[in-house]
Amino acid sequence: MINLDNIDYDVDLSEGVITFKNINTTLAFVRYNETAEVEYIFVNPMFRRQGLAKKLLSIVEEKTKIKPTPQDPISPLGEKLFKINKQGIN
């Protein structure tokens, strides 16, 4: 179990999907392909603004060795996330 700012969660790694979950719920997940294109990224509203999306993207980059990019269409929140991630803000 990982602890991020007092949030305990498990990491489930499967082919093209990374999920953060605890005993009660899914905190966040990302679906991506082998070229690090992110098809879908979700963070439970109760756990937003705590770095989970950036952590997911860093794991995608670690697994693929490629900086993640979004697939179209991209939501306004997704656009903001990738703009921040592109600047390298942690």
C-alpha positions in Angstrom: 0.0 0.0 0.0 1.2 3.5 -0.9 0.7 6.6 1.1 0.4 10.0 -0.6 -0.5 12.9 1.7 -2.3 10.6 4.1 -4.1 8.7 1.4 -3.5 4.9 1.5 -4.0 3.1 -1.8 -2.9 0.1 -3.8 -1.6 0.2 -7.3 -3.0 -2.2 -9.8 -0.9 -2.5 -13.0 -2.3 -4.3 -16.0 -1.7 -4.1 -19.7 -2.5 -0.5 -20.7 -4.3 0.4 -17.4 -3.0 1.7 -14.1 -5.5 1.9 -11.2 -5.1 3.4 -7.7 -7.7 2.0 -5.3 -8.3 1.5 -1.6 -10.5 -0.9 0.2 -13.6 1.2 -0.5 -13.3 2.7 -4.0 -11.2 3.5 -7.1 -9.2 6.7 -6.4 -7.9 7.1 -10.0 -7.0 5.3 -13.2 -5.5 5.8 -16.6 -5.9 3.9 -19.8 -3.0 4.2 -22.3 -1.4 2.5 -25.3 2.2 1.4 -26.0 3.1 4.8 -27.5 2.0 6.5 -24.2 -1.2 8.1 -25.7 -3.6 8.5 -22.9 -7.1 7.4 -23.9 -8.7 8.1 -20.6 -7.7 9.4 -17.2 -10.0 9.7 -14.2 -9.6 10.9 -10.6 -12.4 10.4 -8.2 -13.7 13.9 -7.3 -13.1 13.2 -3.6 -9.3 12.7 -4.3 -8.7 15.5 -6.8 -5.9 18.1 -6.4 -3.7 15.7 -4.6 -1.3 14.7 -7.3 -2.8 11.4 -8.3 -3.2 12.3 -12.0 0.4 13.4 -12.3 1.5 10.3 -10.4 -0.4 8.1 -13.0 1.2 10.0 -15.9 4.6 9.5 -14.3 4.0 5.7 -14.1 2.9 5.7 -17.8 6.1 7.4 -18.7 8.2 5.1 -16.6 6.5 2.0 -18.2 6.6 3.2 -21.8 9.8 5.4 -21.7 7.8 8.0 -23.6 6.2 11.2 -22.2 2.4 10.7 -22.2 0.2 12.7 -24.6 -3.6 12.9 -24.8 -5.7 11.3 -27.5 -8.5 13.5 -29.0 -11.0 14.6 -27.9 -9.6 16.1 -24.7 -11.7 17.6 -22.0 -11.0 21.0 -20.5 -9.7 19.4 -17.3 -7.6 17.0 -19.3 -6.2 19.9 -21.3 -5.2 21.7 -18.1 -3.6 18.6 -16.7 -1.4 18.0 -19.8 -0.5 21.7 -20.0 0.7 21.5 -16.4 2.4 18.2 -17.0 4.2 19.5 -20.1 5.7 22.4 -18.0 7.1 19.8 -15.6 5.3 21.1 -12.6 5.2 18.4 -9.8 
